[in-house]
Amino acid sequence: MPVNRNALIRYKTIDACLRNRHRQWTLAALVEKVSEALYEYEGIVKGISVRTIQADIQLMRSDKLGYFAPIVVRQKKYYTYEDPSYSITNLPLSEGDLSRMNEAVEVLKQFRGFSHFSSLNDVVQRLEDHLYSTAQKTAAVIDFEKNDNLKGLHFLDELYQAVVQQRVVQITYQSFQARQPQTLPFHVWWLKEFKNRWFAVGTTTKNRQIMTLALDRMLTIEPVTGVAYIGRQALSPEEYYRHVVGVSVNEGVRVTKVRLRVKMPHAPYIETKPLHASQRLLEREKGSIVIQLAVQLNHELEREIMGYGNGIEVLAPERLRNRIAQRLADALACYSTPTDVPPEQASCSDER
């Protein structure tokens, strides 16, 4: 059954609403959201009728589009998905989809080897492997690192569209330290992935400072109208993250030369997979190597060093050496306490 673009916008908007379980969705609320989406994407100002939304819901429930959407009505007025994990975007690929995607992969593979398209290699490999395992109904040949249980991943497409279309969004956000969520208009500049965790980087309308928001701490995202989008001008992600490990950038903090002694057997791994692009080999010692990084000191750098345990020793700067030494001492204190001691009486500390 052919589906026009306006219908797809309606289905995707209804799907996004029903996946948002932080709000109860009446027919009127769905009509309002779909009307806003049609105006935003297609410039349609006349809105949409309740009858059309009802027909869309029935169609999504049916097998005509292959959705079989488990849409239920609570308290005779609130629409939601009976299965919280359901989304029309999670449907399996049809034979026609597989055929067209295989053709697309073959086209993309022609660009391998060209420097301008080197970033496509990983994408093509992922697509090719997924299509093979789907078509052959076998296990994947390549197992990429992933965590499908991460919260907030369903916000990725909406945030991506906000960047591409230069739209302001209103995000309800609650950090790990905050007792209550806050709502702020956010101008998304780019999306950043680090160790399977996704972040939106941009600024707010009020203070214009660069902020990094984790998708797994976002509760809701709503479009904002009537507010001019604040662009990033000439700032690029490559330049912004040039001197950091991870995503924590401290504006105005100078770059520090960090010297590390890496012991065997970790040395070959760190030589082939540097901790940072600035990594330089200073000397080879018996049973170890000494490397230098030019980076800002941040939490991600500390975690990276701590992850190697006694395999890495910080030689400089002194404040980082002391910091790691204290964290190791705190960790040792945890193991010096019997496991049956109540947490409030334990000697280990996580205050730092």
N, C-alpha and C positions, 0 to 999 in steps of 0.2 A: 504494500500500500504506500504510494508516494506521499511524502510529508513536505509541506512547504516550509519556508524559513520562519514565518510567523508562528506556525504551529510548534516548530521545534523550540522556539524561544519560550512559548507558553509551557511546554512539557518540562523544559529544563528549569524554569522558574518555579513551577509547582514542585518539582523534585527537590530543589534547593530548600524551599520552604518546609516541606514535610520532613526533610532530614534535620532541620533545626528544631530540636526538641526543647529549646529554652523558651519557646513561645507556643501558645495554643492558636491553631489556625482555623478560623471560621471561613465560610465561603466568601464573606465580604472582605476579609483580610487577604485571601488568595486573589480575589479580583483586583484589589488595590495593588498588590505586588506585581501581578502579571501586567497590569496597565502601565505601571512605572517602567517595567522592563521593555515593553513594546515602544514606549515613548523614547526611552534611552537608546535602544539599539536601532529602531526603525523610524523614529520621529512620528509615530502614530499617536495622535492627540485625542481621538474619540474614545479611547479606553476599550474595555471588553465587557461583555454581559455575563451575568451569573449563569445563564443557560449554557454559554460557551464553555465556561470553566467546568460545569457539571458534565458536559459531554466529553471534555478532555479527560476528566477523572475516570469516567466510564471506559474510555478508549485505553487509558493507561492500565486499567485493571484487566482488560481483555487480552486476547492473544493476537489481535490484528497487527500490532506493532512488535509483538514478542516481548512486551514489558512484563506482563502478569504482575503488575504492581500491587503489593499487599496493602492497599489503602483502606483504612477503617475509619469509622466515625465514633468518637468518644462522646458520651453525654448528649448524643443526638445532635451535636453541632460542631465539634472540634475534629478536624481531619488530621491524620497522621499515618505513618507507616507502622504496621503491626510488627514488622521486623526492623529494629533500629539500624541494622547494618545495610539495609537495602538501598539501592540507588539505581536509576536507569542507566547510569554510566558504568555500572559493574556487570552489564550483560555480556554473555559469551559472544564471540565473533561468529557471524554466519559464514557459510561457504563463500558467498559473494564478497563479504568483507575480507576474508582471508585471501581470496584471489587478487583483489585490488591492492591489498597491503603488500602482498608478495611482489607485485609489479612495481610498487613504490620503492620497496627495499632494493630491487634490482637496479632501479635508476640511481638511488643514492649510493650504491656500491661502486658505481662508475667514477665517483668523485674521490675515492680513496687514493691516497698518495699525493693529493694536491694540498699544499700547506694551508690554503684558505679554508679548506673543508676538514682539517684534521680533527676538529672538535666533534664532527659527525660520526667518527669511527665507533665510539662507545654506544651512541644512539642506534646506529645501524646494527651493531652486534646484538644489542638487547632485543631489537625488533625481530631480527632474523631468528634468534633463539626462541623467542616467544611464539612466533608463527610456526616454527618447526614442531615445537612441543604440542601446540594446539592442533595442528593439522594431523600429526601422527598419533595424537592422543597418548603421548609418552611423557616421561619425566623430562624436565629441561636438561639440556646438555651443559649449560652454563648456569651456575648458581650465584647470582649477584647478591651482594650484601643489601639487605632491606629489612624494614621493620613495619609490617602492615598494621600493627596495633598502635602506632603513634597517633596521638590525638591531633586534630587540626588539619590533617592532610586534605580533607574535602574543601578547605578554603583555598587551596593552591590555585585552582583555575580562576576563581573570582579575583584573587589578588593579582594574578598574571594579567587578566583583562584590565584591571585597574591601572596597571603600569602601561600596557600597550595603548589604551584609550585615554590615558592621562586623566583619570577620574579620581575624585576624593571619596574615600570610604570612611564610615564611622565604625570603629572597632571597640567592642567591649572586651576589656583585657584585665586579667588578674595575674600578676607575677607571683612567684612562689613566696615572696616575703609579704605581699599585701594581704590584709584581712578582708578587704572588700574589693570587688572589681571596679574599674574606672572606664568611662566611655570617652573616647577622644577622636576627633576628625584626623585622619591620617592620609598623608600624601606618599604613596608607595613609589619608591624609585627602582628597586630591584629586589629579587628573591635570592636568598643565600642558603646553600645546603652545607652543613658541616657535621660529619659523623652521623649521617642519617637523621639529622634534626634540621627542620626548615625554619628560616627566619625571614621576616619582611623588614626591609631597611627603607627609611624615609624620614619624613619630618612631620611635625604637627602644625596646625594653623597658627597656634598661639606663640610658641617660643622659637620656632624655626631651627631648633637643634636637631642634629642627626640622631635618630633613635633606631634601635634594633629590637623588634618584637618577635618572640617565638610563637610559631603557629599553634603549638600545643597549649599555649596559655590564652589563646583567643577563644571567647565564648560565642560571640556573634559578629557578623560583618553586615553592614547596611550601606547602600549607596547614599551619597550626599549630593543634593542639588543646590545650585545657587552659590557655590563656593569655588573660587578660581583655584585651579591646580597649581601647586608650587613645584616647579621642575628642579632637577638636580644640576642644571647648567652643564659645566664641563667635567664634573666629578664622575669618575668611572670606578666600578668595583675593583679593578686591578690596582688602581692608584690608592684607593681607600684602604685595602687590606695588604698593601705592599710590605708593611713592617710589623705584621702581627701573625701569630699562630691562632687560628680559630676566627671568631667573629667579634671579640671584644676590642674595640678601638677606643683609646683614650685620647681625645683631642688635646693637643698641646703637650703631650708627654713625649719626651725625647727618646730616640732610639738608643738602646743600650747594647754593648757588645757582650754577649754571653758566651763564656768558655765552658765547655763540657768535656769531661773525660768519659769516654764510652768504652766499657770493658767487653771482652769476649764473653759469650758468643754474639752479643748484640751489635758489635761494630760493623760487620758486613751488611746487616739489614739496614742500618742507619746510613751507611754509605750509598747503598743502592736506592733507598727511599728516604731522602733528606727530611729532617724535621721542619725545615723552612727553605725557601728559595735562596736565602742569603748564606746558607751553610757552606763553610769552607773548612778544608782539612788543614790543620796547623802542624801536626806532627804525628808520627807513628811511634808508639812505645811498645815494649814487650807486653803483649797481652791486652793492649788497649790502643785507642786513638784519641787525639784531642781535636775537637772541632770548635768552630766559632759561629755564632749566629748574630745578626744585627737586627734586633727586634725590640718591640715594646714589651715590658713585663706585664703579663696578665694571667688570669686564672687558667686559660687553656694551655699556656706554656707550662705552668706548674703541673697541671694534670698530665700533660704529655711526659714530662720528666718523671713524675711519680709513677707513671704506668710501667716504667722499666725497673722500678724498685732499686736494688743495689747495683744495677747494671750501668747507671749513669751517676756521675759525681759532678756537682756544680763547682767549678773552680773560681768563677767570677761572674757577676759582681758579688761582693760580700753579702749584701742584703738578700739576694736571691738564695745564696748558699745557706744563710741562717734560716730563711723562710722554709726551705725544703727540709733542713735538719729538724726544725721544730715540728713540721708535719709528720716526719718519719718517727719522731719521738712520741708524738700523740698516738700514732698508729701502733707503735710498740706497746704503749700503755694499755691499749685496748686488749691486747693479747696477754698482758700481765695480770688481768683480772679474771677470776673464775667465771664461767658462763652462767652460773646460777645467781650471781650478784645482781640486784635490781639496777636498772639503767641509771637512776639518780645517784647511786652510790659508786658507779664505775669510775675508774680513774682516767679513762680516755675522754678527750674533749673534741667537740666539733665546732667550737665557737669561731675558729678562724675561717 
